[in-house]
């Protein structure tokens, strides 16, 4: 083997290691399945040098592939679009369990701007997303400057495996930390994150707030209309919480029964009180689903906070928020109370 060929092989090897190291770090940076898809698109478009990429995931019925996310140029989007597994090129790739280079115009791809389907004018590389135990979907890569080499396909196949394994991990994490009824985080996750946020305050300046809220007279809903209606009400409350806090920053959790708790990083007592009031007003104005007519329900909320200059323990912070919630209940419900000595 001459020196020139050895150098070329070494360059390919180094590039492969760089790609895998970068992809591994990026994909391990989140447990959010949708955010993971966007990171995967960025990773693939960077390393495959393509203008367009789309990730299709196997639907629950295992008979369809649904579009998880796609990127065209700088635009990243997610459209409501699915196609059958049987009789389609992507379904063939899914079942074959190995990459295919499909000819131009062999499969329509959604256009993010209009949500329309148009055939692509260039060959499309399709890679199955194969995890530990199952094939999760397919990723399409097209509009590349130059042809896909076998080395490209080999590296991208490994990246596809990393994506699939991280998607599996994200799904398992979601199942372990998310309440099945409301979609909010479970109490154990709340305890873990509260501990982490307080440890962070030990290392640097900052503040942290906690909101505890309880659905007023929820027992009457269950007793009068049954638990199915009660479950729908809890789901509606969860939706109100998610829409009125900072996505990806605040941590809304189901504490137990009809009681909820929200961790608000970098938030002082006054700001947390404003968030709590916004939640109270949103619940008061909301029409909850009832068997014949909408139900009108309210929330009581308690607020407490701590800071790096006067750091409280986890137990004390929860106690203060819970005590403030109790005072809100005693004050007639449908109100916000903050901790006071």
C-alpha positions in Angstrom: 0.0 0.0 0.0 1.6 3.3 -1.1 1.7 6.5 1.0 -0.9 8.3 -1.0 -3.6 5.6 -0.5 -2.7 5.3 3.2 -3.2 9.0 3.7 -6.5 8.9 1.9 -7.7 6.0 4.1 -6.6 7.8 7.2 -8.5 10.9 6.1 -11.7 8.9 5.6 -11.2 7.3 9.0 -10.6 10.6 10.7 -13.7 12.1 9.0 -15.7 9.1 10.1 -14.6 9.5 13.7 -15.3 13.2 13.6 -18.8 12.6 12.2 -19.7 10.0 14.8 -18.3 12.0 17.7 -20.2 15.1 16.7 -23.4 13.2 16.0 -23.2 11.3 19.3 -22.8 14.5 21.3 -25.5 16.4 19.6 -28.0 13.6 19.7 -27.4 12.9 23.4 -28.1 16.5 24.3 -31.9 16.1 24.6 -34.6 13.7 25.7 -37.3 15.6 23.8 -38.3 13.4 20.8 -39.3 16.4 18.5 -36.1 18.3 19.3 -34.2 15.2 18.6 -35.7 15.0 15.2 -34.6 18.6 14.4 -31.0 17.8 15.6 -31.0 14.7 13.5 -32.0 16.7 10.4 -29.2 19.2 11.1 -26.7 16.4 11.6 -27.7 14.6 8.4 -27.8 17.8 6.2 -24.4 18.8 7.5 -22.6 15.5 6.9 -24.5 14.4 3.8 -24.2 17.9 2.2 -27.8 17.8 1.1 -30.4 20.6 0.8 -33.4 18.5 1.7 -34.0 15.9 4.3 -37.1 14.3 5.8 -37.7 11.9 8.6 -40.6 9.5 8.4 -41.6 7.5 11.5 -43.5 4.3 11.7 -47.0 5.0 13.0 -48.6 3.1 15.9 -50.7 1.0 13.5 -47.4 0.0 11.8 -49.1 0.3 8.4 -48.2 3.9 7.8 -45.2 6.2 7.9 -45.9 9.7 9.2 -43.7 12.7 8.6 -41.9 13.6 11.8 -40.0 16.6 10.5 -38.3 17.9 7.3 -35.8 20.4 6.3 -35.5 22.3 3.0 -32.7 24.7 2.9 -32.8 26.8 6.1 -36.5 26.0 6.7 -37.4 23.3 9.2 -41.0 22.2 9.6 -43.4 19.4 10.5 -46.4 18.7 8.4 -49.4 16.4 8.9 -48.6 13.9 6.2 -48.4 10.1 6.1 -48.1 7.4 3.5 -48.7 3.6 3.5 -45.9 1.2 4.2 -47.0 -1.3 1.6 -46.5 -0.4 -2.0 -44.3 2.6 -1.5 -40.5 3.0 -1.9 -40.1 4.2 1.7 -42.0 1.1 2.9 -39.6 -1.0 0.8 -36.6 0.6 2.6 -38.2 0.1 6.0 -38.8 -3.6 5.3 -35.4 -4.2 3.6 -33.5 -2.8 6.6 -30.7 -1.4 4.5 -30.1 1.8 2.5 -31.5 2.4 -1.0 -30.6 5.1 -3.5 -33.9 5.8 -5.2 -34.0 7.3 -8.7 -35.2 10.8 -9.4 -39.0 11.5 -9.2 -39.6 8.0 -7.7 -41.4 9.4 -4.6 -43.1 12.7 -3.9 -41.8 14.8 -1.0 -43.8 17.3 1.0 -43.0 21.0 0.2 -42.8 22.9 3.5 -44.0 26.2 2.2 -47.3 24.9 0.7 -47.7 21.5 2.2 -47.9 20.1 -1.4 -46.5 16.9 -2.8 -44.1 17.3 -5.7 -41.6 14.8 -7.2 -37.9 15.6 -6.6 -35.6 16.1 -9.6 -32.6 14.3 -8.1 -31.9 10.8 -6.7 -32.8 10.3 -3.1 -30.8 8.3 -0.5 -33.1 6.5 2.0 -31.8 5.1 5.2 -33.8 3.0 7.7 -33.7 4.1 11.3 -32.9 0.8 13.0 -32.7 0.8 16.8 -31.9 -2.0 19.2 -35.1 -4.0 18.7 -37.1 -2.5 15.9 -37.1 -0.2 12.8 -38.5 3.1 13.7 -38.7 4.8 10.4 -36.8 6.1 7.3 -34.8 9.3 6.6 -34.7 10.7 3.0 -31.7 12.8 1.8 -31.7 14.5 -1.6 -30.4 17.5 -3.6 -26.7 16.7 -2.9 -23.8 18.3 -4.8 -22.2 15.2 -6.2 -23.1 11.6 -6.0 -23.3 9.6 -2.8 -20.2 7.4 -2.4 -20.2 4.0 -0.6 -18.2 5.7 2.1 -20.8 8.4 2.5 -23.5 5.7 2.8 -21.6 3.7 5.3 -21.0 6.8 7.6 -24.6 8.0 7.2 -25.9 4.5 8.1 -24.0 4.6 11.4 -25.4 8.1 12.1 -28.9 6.7 11.3 -28.4 4.0 13.9 -27.4 6.6 16.4 -30.5 8.6 15.7 -32.7 5.5 16.0 -31.1 4.4 19.4 -31.5 8.0 20.7 -35.1 8.1 19.6 -35.8 4.8 21.4 -34.1 6.2 24.5 -36.2 9.4 24.3 -39.4 7.4 24.0 -38.4 5.3 27.0 -37.5 8.4 29.0 -40.8 10.0 28.1 -42.7 6.9 29.2 -40.8 6.8 32.5 -41.2 10.5 33.3 -44.5 11.5 31.9 -48.0 11.0 33.4 -50.0 8.9 31.1 -53.2 10.8 31.6 -52.1 14.4 31.5 -48.9 14.3 29.6 -47.2 16.3 32.3 -44.1 15.1 34.2 -44.6 12.7 37.1 -43.8 13.5 40.7 -40.6 11.6 40.8 -39.3 13.7 37.9 -40.3 16.8 39.7 -38.3 15.8 42.7 -35.2 15.1 40.5 -35.4 18.3 38.6 -36.0 20.4 41.8 -32.9 18.9 43.3 -30.9 19.6 40.2 -32.1 23.2 40.0 -31.3 23.8 43.7 -27.8 22.3 43.3 -27.3 24.7 40.3 -28.1 27.6 42.6 -25.4 26.4 45.0 -22.9 26.9 42.2 -24.0 30.2 40.8 -26.1 33.3 41.3 -29.8 33.0 40.5 -33.3 32.3 41.8 -36.0 29.7 41.6 -39.7 29.6 42.2 -42.4 27.0 42.8 -46.1 27.1 42.1 -48.4 24.5 43.6 -52.0 24.5 42.3 -55.1 22.5 43.1 -58.4 22.2 41.1 -61.2 23.5 43.3 -64.0 21.2 44.2 -62.7 18.5 41.9 -64.3 15.7 44.0 -67.7 17.1 43.1 -66.9 16.6 39.4 -66.0 13.0 39.9 -69.0 12.4 42.2 -71.5 14.1 39.9 -70.3 13.3 36.4 -68.0 10.3 36.9 -64.3 9.7 36.6 -64.2 9.8 32.8 -65.3 13.5 32.9 -62.9 14.1 35.7 -60.1 12.7 33.6 -61.0 15.0 30.8 -61.0 18.0 33.2 -57.5 17.0 34.4 -56.2 16.8 30.8 -57.7 20.3 30.1 -55.9 21.7 33.2 -52.6 20.1 32.0 -53.1 21.8 28.7 -53.7 25.2 30.4 -50.4 24.8 32.3 -48.4 23.8 29.3 -49.7 26.8 27.3 -49.1 29.3 30.0 -45.5 28.5 31.0 -42.2 28.7 29.2 -41.7 25.7 27.0 -38.4 24.0 27.5 -37.7 26.1 30.6 -40.4 25.7 33.2 -41.3 22.2 34.4 -45.0 21.5 34.9 -45.7 18.3 36.8 -48.7 16.3 38.1 -48.0 16.2 41.9 -50.9 13.8 42.7 -54.6 13.6 42.0 -55.9 17.1 41.1 -52.8 18.8 42.4 -50.0 20.2 40.1 -46.7 21.8 40.7 -44.5 23.9 38.4 -40.7 24.5 38.8 -39.7 28.0 37.4 -36.0 28.4 37.0 -34.5 31.9 37.1 -37.8 33.3 38.4 -38.3 35.3 41.6 -41.3 35.5 43.8 -43.0 38.5 42.1 -42.6 37.0 38.6 -43.9 33.6 39.8 -46.9 35.3 41.3 -47.7 36.9 37.9 -47.5 33.5 36.3 -49.8 32.0 38.9 -52.3 34.8 38.4 -52.2 34.2 34.6 -52.9 30.5 35.2 -55.8 31.3 37.7 -57.4 33.7 35.1 -57.0 31.2 32.3 -58.7 28.4 34.3 -61.5 30.8 35.4 -62.2 31.8 31.8 -61.9 28.2 30.4 -64.9 26.1 29.5 -64.2 22.5 30.7 -65.9 19.7 28.8 -69.1 18.4 30.5 -71.6 15.6 29.6 -74.3 18.1 28.5 -72.9 21.6 28.9 -69.4 23.1 29.7 -68.2 23.1 33.3 -66.7 26.2 35.0 -64.0 25.4 37.4 -61.2 27.3 39.2 -57.7 26.9 40.5 -56.2 27.8 43.8 -52.4 28.5 43.7 -49.6 28.9 46.2 -46.2 30.5 45.3 -42.8 30.3 47.0 -39.3 31.1 45.9 -35.7 30.8 46.9 -32.3 32.3 45.7 -28.6 31.5 45.9 -28.3 34.2 48.6 -30.9 32.6 50.8 -31.0 29.0 49.6 -33.8 26.8 50.9 -33.9 23.0 51.1 -36.1 21.1 48.7 -38.4 20.1 51.6 -38.7 23.7 52.9 -39.4 25.2 49.4 -42.2 22.6 48.8 -43.5 23.2 52.3 -43.8 26.9 51.7 -45.5 26.6 48.3 -47.9 24.0 49.8 -48.6 26.3 52.8 -49.4 29.2 50.5 -51.7 26.9 48.5 -53.5 26.0 51.8 -53.9 29.7 52.6 -55.5 30.2 49.1 -58.0 27.5 49.8 -58.8 29.0 53.2 -59.2 32.4 51.5 -62.1 31.2 49.5 -60.4 29.4 46.6 -59.8 30.7 43.0 -57.0 32.9 44.2 -53.2 33.1 44.4 -51.3 33.3 47.7 -47.6 33.8 48.1 -45.5 32.5 51.0 -45.1 35.0 53.8 -43.6 34.5 57.3 
